[in-house]
């Protein structure tokens, strides 16, 4: 019966957060942002369109701009029993599995194996935090805390500001999900079944890697390792555990490391983002009032990064956590550990100590937002809150004596900060926390089961309010609805690429969702060399640095962009007439008349064929060898360079007297492209897809080298006559990683059985 009560409380908390799903049928997905902000949906044309649809905030935008399109590709290929290794739809091709955020091996993918995709997505979002809370409850119970105390800690953990802020992105929560279970297993090392729990820690650590968010995983593994040392787990055992975890996750780690070294993550642009992402000490007040500086959902947030720069884990939990630190720090080693973990994570997320990460060039941490380390602060706070409630239950008078000091201090500091801010937003958003402090202070003076129930009710209402205020919910019809513009591209474009002009710009990665082809993209691990090629259209020179996650054309039309449009096979240009009554044609300066032709129009949407676009695959009759990257870019945009018949290679391919001929793509799959060629002499087959190690090619069944052409694309030498050329993505890092993971899985089984 007591266990049922625990489940009932977690269920009530889940309903308090997701009541809009259960009562109104709205789904926790930023579909309102999709259809009100992004083309083509913001211009109407689909069944559920309403011009009155607005969106709360942009923080969940990565769910639609990255995570869902990638997840859809992953699920689709897995359902067809194919490894989802490559995404051909954005960046002119980019790695998929190696992009860790695609989370190919995340345990939560189980939902997608038997549920419709959209349903599985919603179920995943709805269950992640509740499961994290339940796992934290189990960990706290292993510390011999009472059920009510462990339940409070679990509820606080299920509503950590960091996890709630990034919930609909899912990968952050997926990587954190099994962290409490790893801590639980460490606590069981002293039991007779020690090997089982050793294997469990390794498995749960690997699950964090598979979750899909590298930064969260680093924090999880660091905290897990520190807890092992704290629990005096032998060093040899710790080495075995984490070695086994690394081996289990090798199938993900090795391809990701391969992608990382060719990515733009360690650039000047990332260091600038790092500096902007330091936790400002003024935000300490958000521990008591998370919306003290406003909320993006209400459009009054002031500052940077609402989801990262708040340390909120619940006001009620804060009071109990502070009480635990006050009363138990010298007596209880667990309280000591989590107080130290909270303090360390706070100071290493802010200036000056956070700067040690870029200074030492620590992978992942040197190119990520340091304020996200506050995840460990918040989790530690949830754990300490459980200890605080335990003291209140067992030594009420002692805790009350401390609470009489703590609560008034928090109350006065918050009220004073609100008044001193001279901000109506801060004053308004401090009222609820102040009222909750007063209510909690009153409850702490009483005894009985009713009082405990009232405390939990206060906690649930607190979390439900802030969750519902921030989190976007939308009509299920807003999950990537069909649209005439998309239909045109799917039916007409084939493997040819497109570009949206002006207000008709289709945002990065939507191409992946609809299986159409774009030369642009948005991915933290995109291929740097390809990003440099796209960025070079700005001024025709090799850029000093490139954006950390985006590869976008300049939206100012110029000669360089037009040339790259031709080379990359961008055949269709989209445009939108905001007033369909006008008889509008594109400006000649933006669309040279000899290069475009109107081929489709529906209401206010138009598509033009870019007539000079090269075929996606063709035979080149000549080449130039240029090794220097800057000179390659300069030559590529040289008006005297015949890019339609010649390629720029970085070394001599060893053939002479090249001939032109025909090339036809006969099959185009994500990991395999088949092309038939025919020529009177040897030639170079050019494919305008991104070059990346792991792509292999055969000509009539015989292996041949894939050459890097035109700075970042692909070419192979073909002999005269008819040939069948097959490009296959078969990266060594994946094969080696898969073997290591399977072997370590056998080792894991051996630990458990023997």
Secondary structure, DSSP 4 states (H G I P E B T S, - for coil): -HHHHHHHHHHHHHHHHHHHHHHH--BSSTHHHHHHHSTTGGG--STT--TT---S-STTHHIIIIIHHHHHHHHHHHHTT----EE-SSTTSEESSSSGGG-TT-GGGHHHHHS-HHHHHHHHHHHHHHHHHHHHHHHHHHTT--HHHHHHHHHHHTT-HHHHHTGGG-HHHHHHTTHHHHHHHHHTTTSTTHHHHHHHHHHHHHHHHHHS-HHHHHHHHHHHHHHHHHTT--HHHHHHHHHHHHHHTHHHHHHHHHHHHTBSSSSHHHHHHHHHTSPPGGGGGGGT-TTTT--GGGT---SS-TTTS---S-HHHHHHHHHHHHHHTTT-HHHHHHHHHHHHHHHTTSTTGGGHHHHTT-TTGGGS-GGGGHHHHHHHHHHHHHHHHHHHHHSHHHHHHHHHHHHHHHHHHHHHHHHHHT-HHHHHHHHHHHHHHHHHHHHTT--SHHHHHHHHHHHHHHHHHHHHHHS--B-GGGSS---HHHHHIIIIITT-EEEE-GGGPPPTTHHHHHT-EES-EE-TT-BHHHHHHHHGGGTSS--S---SSEE---SS--HHHHHHHHHTTEEEEEEE-SSTTS-----TTTS-GGGEEEEEEETTEEEEEETTPPPSEEEESEEEE---HHHHHHHHT-TT--TTTEEEESS--S--S---EEEEEEEEETTEEEEEEEESS-EEEEEEEE--TTEEEEETTEEEPPEEETTTEEEEEE-SEEEEEEEEE--HHHHHHHHHHHHHHHHHHHHHH-
